[in-house]
Amino acid sequence: MFWGFLLRLWIGAFIAPFAFSLVLAPLLWLAGRTMRRDEARPSLLTYPVIVVTAAAQWYFWGLWAAYCAALVVARTAHPEVTHTWLYYAVAVQSVLTPIAYLAAKERASAQSQREIQGITSGTLLYSGVAIVAFVVFVFWPGLMRVPYGWAIDAPGAVVQEAEKDDPLTRVLEPKYLADLDAWVARGPVFREGEKVDDAAVKARVQPVVETCGKLVMLTATAKEKTAFLTTDRAEFDFRVDVCTKMTVNRLHEQPQFQKPELVRAVCDSSIPVFRRLCVRSGLRK
């Protein structure tokens, strides 16, 4: 999982400088065309172009930071990831790498010390913008959609495509399903004569809740994982609750699953893990 994450960041860091140059080149050309050729001084049209050029750079590096943030949030949401600090350290380095690369190229072609100082100031400014954007998007991923709603699905699509063939998912999903089967195989939640109260029920069912939580997070898409951790915790709790009740229903009938319309709503839903649990529980063939 880590190497796939690292590879995607490296590929992105390699492409980012070229994409940045493609975005910036037309604006720089336009700025040059608005200069007074005889005096090599800016005209009135030059200033709006300079403002647009600066805004475009801010916007681009914010988009790159959003990509890195979306990728690291999605990856560290996996229940088996323990060294999350390593993922974040690599992501921060990846945020800064394209900016440092472009700055090094500009310094190499600089004609004066003043120009070098200007490049250094610009590098610090855009690095700061990118890091601040990264931190904001890591803590509040939902904010990515404000400036980058048109593009933010692209990181999710990359992550989701990778997760389809993720060997860790292929290993862990059957394991979690087998854990639920093993809990059911142990028989009734309570034996005859045992004390039954809320605390006892919670203690007996807790292993199922924990396993369902891992299963739901593992099988969610990248966008769903991000939402579960930030803006849509209720949906995560709902899926865990459905998984838990469906598992308990295999031992003790739950009133919700005695209603055909509810069974259809769950088992025919667009959530893949629900469909697999329905088959596992005998609610679907």
TIZA-454174 format. One line per field, with one value per residue (C-alpha): x, y, z; residue in three letters; residue number from 1. Coordinates in Angstrom, 1 decimal, always signed. Example, Ala and Ser with C-alpha at 12.3 -4.5 7.8 and 13.67 -1.06 7.14 Angstrom:
! TIZA-454174
u (+12.3 | +13.7)
v (-4.5 | -1.1)
w (+7.8 | +7.1)
residuo (ALA | SER)
num (1 | 2)
! end
This chain:
! TIZA-454174
u (+0.0 | +2.8 | +4.7 | +1.6 | +0.9 | +4.5 | +4.5 | +1.3 | +2.9 | +6.1 | +4.3 | +2.2 | +5.3 | +6.9 | +3.9 | +3.1 | +6.0 | +5.1 | +1.4 | +2.4 | +4.5 | +1.6 | -0.8 | +1.7 | +3.3 | +0.3 | -0.2 | +3.5 | +3.4 | +0.3 | +2.1 | +5.0 | +2.8 | +1.2 | +4.6 | +5.6 | +8.2 | +10.0 | +10.5 | +10.3 | +7.9 | +4.5 | +1.4 | -2.0 | -3.0 | +0.1 | -1.1 | -4.4 | -2.4 | +0.1 | -2.7 | -4.3 | -0.9 | -0.2 | -3.8 | -3.3 | -0.1 | -1.8 | -4.7 | -2.5 | -0.4 | -3.5 | -4.8 | -1.6 | -1.8 | -5.4 | -4.4 | -1.7 | -4.1 | -6.9 | -4.4 | -2.9 | -6.3 | -7.7 | -4.7 | -4.3 | -8.0 | -7.2 | -7.5 | -4.2 | -2.1 | -0.2 | +2.7 | +0.5 | +3.2 | +5.3 | +2.5 | +2.1 | +5.8 | +6.1 | +3.0 | +4.4 | +7.7 | +5.8 | +3.8 | +7.1 | +9.1 | +7.7 | +8.0 | +11.6 | +12.4 | +11.0 | +12.8 | +16.1 | +15.6 | +14.8 | +17.8 | +20.1 | +18.9 | +18.9 | +20.9 | +21.4 | +21.5 | +18.3 | +16.6 | +17.7 | +16.3 | +13.0 | +12.9 | +13.7 | +10.9 | +8.4 | +9.4 | +8.9 | +5.5 | +4.2 | +5.6 | +3.8 | +0.5 | +0.8 | +1.6 | -1.2 | -3.6 | -2.4 | -2.9 | -6.4 | -7.5 | -6.1 | -8.1 | -11.2 | -11.2 | -14.7 | -13.2 | -11.5 | -14.7 | -15.1 | -12.2 | -11.7 | -15.1 | -14.5 | -11.3 | -11.2 | -12.9 | -9.7 | -7.6 | -10.5 | -10.7 | -7.0 | -7.2 | -10.4 | -9.0 | -5.9 | -8.1 | -10.0 | -6.9 | -5.4 | -3.9 | -4.5 | -8.2 | -8.3 | -6.8 | -8.6 | -12.1 | -12.4 | -10.7 | -13.3 | -16.2 | -14.7 | -14.4 | -18.2 | -18.9 | -16.8 | -18.8 | -22.1 | -20.7 | -20.2 | -23.9 | -26.5 | -25.4 | -26.6 | -27.0 | -30.0 | -29.7 | -27.2 | -27.9 | -29.1 | -28.9 | -27.7 | -24.1 | -23.9 | -25.4 | -23.0 | -20.0 | -21.1 | -21.8 | -18.8 | -16.5 | -19.1 | -19.3 | -15.5 | -15.2 | -18.0 | -16.3 | -13.1 | -15.1 | -17.1 | -13.9 | -12.0 | -14.6 | -15.5 | -14.4 | -11.7 | -14.3 | -16.5 | -13.5 | -12.7 | -16.4 | -16.6 | -13.6 | -14.9 | -18.3 | -20.4 | -19.7 | -23.5 | -23.2 | -20.3 | -22.3 | -25.3 | -23.3 | -21.7 | -25.1 | -26.6 | -23.6 | -23.9 | -27.7 | -27.4 | -24.8 | -26.8 | -29.9 | -28.2 | -28.6 | -31.5 | -34.1 | -34.0 | -37.4 | -35.9 | -35.0 | -38.5 | -39.7 | -39.3 | -39.1 | -36.2 | -34.4 | -34.8 | -33.5 | -30.4 | -29.6 | -30.3 | -28.4 | -25.4 | -23.2 | -21.2 | -20.5 | -24.2 | -24.8 | -22.1 | -23.4 | -26.9 | -25.6 | -23.5 | -26.6 | -28.9 | -31.1 | -30.1 | -29.0)
v (+0.0 | +2.5 | +1.9 | +2.5 | +5.7 | +6.8 | +6.0 | +8.1 | +11.0 | +10.7 | +10.5 | +13.6 | +15.5 | +14.7 | +15.9 | +19.0 | +21.2 | +20.5 | +21.1 | +24.4 | +25.5 | +24.8 | +26.9 | +29.8 | +30.1 | +31.7 | +34.2 | +35.1 | +35.6 | +37.8 | +39.8 | +40.3 | +41.4 | +44.1 | +45.7 | +48.9 | +47.7 | +50.9 | +51.5 | +48.0 | +49.2 | +47.8 | +49.3 | +49.6 | +46.2 | +44.6 | +44.9 | +42.9 | +40.2 | +40.1 | +39.8 | +37.0 | +35.2 | +35.4 | +34.1 | +31.3 | +30.2 | +30.3 | +28.3 | +25.7 | +25.1 | +24.9 | +22.3 | +20.3 | +20.5 | +19.3 | +16.3 | +15.3 | +15.9 | +13.8 | +11.0 | +10.9 | +11.2 | +8.3 | +6.1 | +6.7 | +5.8 | +2.2 | +0.4 | -1.4 | +1.7 | +2.4 | +4.7 | +7.5 | +10.1 | +8.5 | +9.0 | +12.6 | +13.3 | +12.0 | +13.9 | +17.2 | +16.6 | +15.9 | +19.1 | +21.1 | +19.1 | +20.6 | +24.1 | +23.5 | +22.0 | +25.0 | +27.4 | +25.6 | +25.9 | +29.6 | +30.3 | +28.6 | +31.0 | +34.1 | +37.1 | +39.0 | +38.6 | +40.7 | +38.3 | +35.4 | +37.1 | +37.6 | +33.9 | +32.9 | +35.2 | +33.8 | +30.2 | +30.9 | +32.5 | +29.7 | +27.0 | +28.7 | +28.8 | +25.1 | +24.0 | +26.0 | +24.7 | +21.1 | +21.5 | +23.0 | +20.3 | +17.5 | +18.7 | +19.9 | +17.8 | +19.1 | +22.5 | +21.1 | +21.3 | +25.0 | +26.0 | +22.7 | +21.1 | +20.5 | +18.6 | +17.1 | +13.9 | +13.2 | +12.3 | +10.2 | +8.4 | +7.6 | +6.2 | +4.3 | +2.7 | +1.7 | +0.3 | -2.0 | -4.2 | -3.4 | -6.7 | -5.6 | -5.2 | -8.6 | -10.1 | -8.2 | -8.2 | -12.0 | -12.0 | -9.5 | -11.4 | -14.6 | -12.9 | -12.1 | -15.8 | -16.9 | -14.7 | -16.2 | -19.7 | -19.3 | -19.5 | -17.4 | -14.1 | -15.2 | -18.6 | -19.7 | -18.2 | -15.5 | -11.9 | -9.8 | -6.0 | -3.1 | -3.3 | -7.1 | -6.8 | -4.0 | -6.1 | -9.2 | -7.3 | -5.0 | -7.3 | -7.3 | -3.4 | -3.2 | -5.7 | -4.0 | -0.6 | -2.0 | -3.6 | -0.5 | +1.7 | -0.9 | -1.2 | +2.5 | +4.6 | +7.3 | +10.1 | +8.1 | +7.6 | +11.3 | +12.1 | +9.4 | +11.1 | +14.6 | +15.7 | +12.6 | +10.5 | +9.7 | +7.7 | +5.7 | +5.0 | +4.0 | +1.5 | +0.0 | -0.3 | -2.1 | -4.5 | -5.2 | -5.8 | -8.0 | -10.1 | -10.4 | -11.2 | -14.5 | -15.6 | -13.5 | -12.1 | -8.4 | -6.7 | -4.5 | -7.5 | -9.0 | -6.2 | -7.2 | -3.6 | -2.8 | -6.0 | -4.9 | -1.4 | -2.7 | -5.7 | -3.9 | -0.7 | +0.7 | -0.1 | -3.3 | -4.4 | -4.5 | -6.8 | -9.1 | -9.2 | -9.9 | -13.0 | -14.0 | -13.6 | -15.5 | -12.6 | -12.9 | -16.0)
w (+0.0 | +0.9 | -2.3 | -4.4 | -2.5 | -3.0 | -6.7 | -7.3 | -5.5 | -7.4 | -10.7 | -9.7 | -8.6 | -12.0 | -14.0 | -11.9 | -13.1 | -16.8 | -16.1 | -14.3 | -17.3 | -19.7 | -17.5 | -17.0 | -20.4 | -22.2 | -19.3 | -19.3 | -23.1 | -22.7 | -20.1 | -22.4 | -25.2 | -23.1 | -22.2 | -23.9 | -26.3 | -26.8 | -23.1 | -21.7 | -19.1 | -18.1 | -19.7 | -18.0 | -19.4 | -17.9 | -14.3 | -14.7 | -16.5 | -13.7 | -11.1 | -13.1 | -13.5 | -9.7 | -9.0 | -11.4 | -9.6 | -6.2 | -7.6 | -9.3 | -6.2 | -4.1 | -6.5 | -6.2 | -2.4 | -2.6 | -4.7 | -2.1 | +0.8 | -0.8 | -1.5 | +2.0 | +3.8 | +1.7 | +2.3 | +6.0 | +6.4 | +5.9 | +9.2 | +8.8 | +8.3 | +11.6 | +10.7 | +9.4 | +10.2 | +7.4 | +4.9 | +5.9 | +5.8 | +2.3 | +1.2 | +2.6 | +0.8 | -2.4 | -2.1 | -2.1 | -4.6 | -7.8 | -6.5 | -5.5 | -8.9 | -10.8 | -8.5 | -9.1 | -12.9 | -12.6 | -10.5 | -13.0 | -15.7 | -13.5 | -14.8 | -11.5 | -7.7 | -7.5 | -9.8 | -7.7 | -4.6 | -6.3 | -7.3 | -3.7 | -2.3 | -4.8 | -3.9 | -0.2 | -0.9 | -3.1 | -0.8 | +2.1 | +0.1 | -0.8 | +2.8 | +4.3 | +1.7 | +2.4 | +6.1 | +5.7 | +3.3 | +5.5 | +8.5 | +6.5 | +3.3 | +2.4 | +1.8 | -1.3 | -3.2 | -2.8 | -5.1 | -6.8 | -7.1 | -10.9 | -10.4 | -6.9 | -8.1 | -10.1 | -7.0 | -5.7 | -9.1 | -9.0 | -5.4 | -6.1 | -9.2 | -7.2 | -4.5 | -6.8 | -7.2 | -3.8 | -2.5 | +1.1 | +0.4 | -1.3 | +1.9 | +4.6 | +3.3 | +3.4 | +6.8 | +8.3 | +6.8 | +8.3 | +11.7 | +11.5 | +10.5 | +13.5 | +15.9 | +14.5 | +14.8 | +18.5 | +18.9 | +20.7 | +22.2 | +25.6 | +27.1 | +29.2 | +32.7 | +31.8 | +32.9 | +30.0 | +30.3 | +28.1 | +29.3 | +28.7 | +25.2 | +24.3 | +25.5 | +23.6 | +20.4 | +20.5 | +18.5 | +15.7 | +15.8 | +15.6 | +12.8 | +10.9 | +11.3 | +9.8 | +7.0 | +6.1 | +6.0 | +4.0 | +1.3 | +1.0 | -1.8 | -1.3 | -1.3 | +1.2 | +3.5 | +3.5 | +4.3 | +7.0 | +8.8 | +8.4 | +7.2 | +7.1 | +10.2 | +10.4 | +7.1 | +8.6 | +11.8 | +9.7 | +7.6 | +10.7 | +12.3 | +9.3 | +9.2 | +12.9 | +12.9 | +9.8 | +11.5 | +14.8 | +12.7 | +11.8 | +15.4 | +16.7 | +14.3 | +14.1 | +13.4 | +10.7 | +8.6 | +8.8 | +6.5 | +2.8 | +1.7 | +4.0 | +2.9 | -0.7 | +0.1 | +1.8 | -0.4 | -3.7 | -2.6 | -4.4 | -1.5 | -2.4 | +1.1 | +1.9 | -1.1 | +0.1 | +3.6 | +2.4 | +0.6 | +3.6 | +5.9 | +3.6 | +2.8 | -0.8 | -2.8)
residuo (MET | PHE | TRP | GLY | PHE | LEU | LEU | ARG | LEU | TRP | ILE | GLY | ALA | PHE | ILE | ALA | PRO | PHE | ALA | PHE | SER | LEU | VAL | LEU | ALA | PRO | LEU | LEU | TRP | LEU | ALA | GLY | ARG | THR | MET | ARG | ARG | ASP | GLU | ALA | ARG | PRO | SER | LEU | LEU | THR | TYR | PRO | VAL | ILE | VAL | VAL | THR | ALA | ALA | ALA | GLN | TRP | TYR | PHE | TRP | GLY | LEU | TRP | ALA | ALA | TYR | CYS | ALA | ALA | LEU | VAL | VAL | ALA | ARG | THR | ALA | HIS | PRO | GLU | VAL | THR | HIS | THR | TRP | LEU | TYR | TYR | ALA | VAL | ALA | VAL | GLN | SER | VAL | LEU | THR | PRO | ILE | ALA | TYR | LEU | ALA | ALA | LYS | GLU | ARG | ALA | SER | ALA | GLN | SER | GLN | ARG | GLU | ILE | GLN | GLY | ILE | THR | SER | GLY | THR | LEU | LEU | TYR | SER | GLY | VAL | ALA | ILE | VAL | ALA | PHE | VAL | VAL | PHE | VAL | PHE | TRP | PRO | GLY | LEU | MET | ARG | VAL | PRO | TYR | GLY | TRP | ALA | ILE | ASP | ALA | PRO | GLY | ALA | VAL | VAL | GLN | GLU | ALA | GLU | LYS | ASP | ASP | PRO | LEU | THR | ARG | VAL | LEU | GLU | PRO | LYS | TYR | LEU | ALA | ASP | LEU | ASP | ALA | TRP | VAL | ALA | ARG | GLY | PRO | VAL | PHE | ARG | GLU | GLY | GLU | LYS | VAL | ASP | ASP | ALA | ALA | VAL | LYS | ALA | ARG | VAL | GLN | PRO | VAL | VAL | GLU | THR | CYS | GLY | LYS | LEU | VAL | MET | LEU | THR | ALA | THR | ALA | LYS | GLU | LYS | THR | ALA | PHE | LEU | THR | THR | ASP | ARG | ALA | GLU | PHE | ASP | PHE | ARG | VAL | ASP | VAL | CYS | THR | LYS | MET | THR | VAL | ASN | ARG | LEU | HIS | GLU | GLN | PRO | GLN | PHE | GLN | LYS | PRO | GLU | LEU | VAL | ARG | ALA | VAL | CYS | ASP | SER | SER | ILE | PRO | VAL | PHE | ARG | ARG | LEU | CYS | VAL | ARG | SER | GLY | LEU | ARG | LYS)
num (1 | 2 | 3 | 4 | 5 | 6 | 7 | 8 | 9 | 10 | 11 | 12 | 13 | 14 | 15 | 16 | 17 | 18 | 19 | 20 | 21 | 22 | 23 | 24 | 25 | 26 | 27 | 28 | 29 | 30 | 31 | 32 | 33 | 34 | 35 | 36 | 37 | 38 | 39 | 40 | 41 | 42 | 43 | 44 | 45 | 46 | 47 | 48 | 49 | 50 | 51 | 52 | 53 | 54 | 55 | 56 | 57 | 58 | 59 | 60 | 61 | 62 | 63 | 64 | 65 | 66 | 67 | 68 | 69 | 70 | 71 | 72 | 73 | 74 | 75 | 76 | 77 | 78 | 79 | 80 | 81 | 82 | 83 | 84 | 85 | 86 | 87 | 88 | 89 | 90 | 91 | 92 | 93 | 94 | 95 | 96 | 97 | 98 | 99 | 100 | 101 | 102 | 103 | 104 | 105 | 106 | 107 | 108 | 109 | 110 | 111 | 112 | 113 | 114 | 115 | 116 | 117 | 118 | 119 | 120 | 121 | 122 | 123 | 124 | 125 | 126 | 127 | 128 | 129 | 130 | 131 | 132 | 133 | 134 | 135 | 136 | 137 | 138 | 139 | 140 | 141 | 142 | 143 | 144 | 145 | 146 | 147 | 148 | 149 | 150 | 151 | 152 | 153 | 154 | 155 | 156 | 157 | 158 | 159 | 160 | 161 | 162 | 163 | 164 | 165 | 166 | 167 | 168 | 169 | 170 | 171 | 172 | 173 | 174 | 175 | 176 | 177 | 178 | 179 | 180 | 181 | 182 | 183 | 184 | 185 | 186 | 187 | 188 | 189 | 190 | 191 | 192 | 193 | 194 | 195 | 196 | 197 | 198 | 199 | 200 | 201 | 202 | 203 | 204 | 205 | 206 | 207 | 208 | 209 | 210 | 211 | 212 | 213 | 214 | 215 | 216 | 217 | 218 | 219 | 220 | 221 | 222 | 223 | 224 | 225 | 226 | 227 | 228 | 229 | 230 | 231 | 232 | 233 | 234 | 235 | 236 | 237 | 238 | 239 | 240 | 241 | 242 | 243 | 244 | 245 | 246 | 247 | 248 | 249 | 250 | 251 | 252 | 253 | 254 | 255 | 256 | 257 | 258 | 259 | 260 | 261 | 262 | 263 | 264 | 265 | 266 | 267 | 268 | 269 | 270 | 271 | 272 | 273 | 274 | 275 | 276 | 277 | 278 | 279 | 280 | 281 | 282 | 283 | 284 | 285)
! end
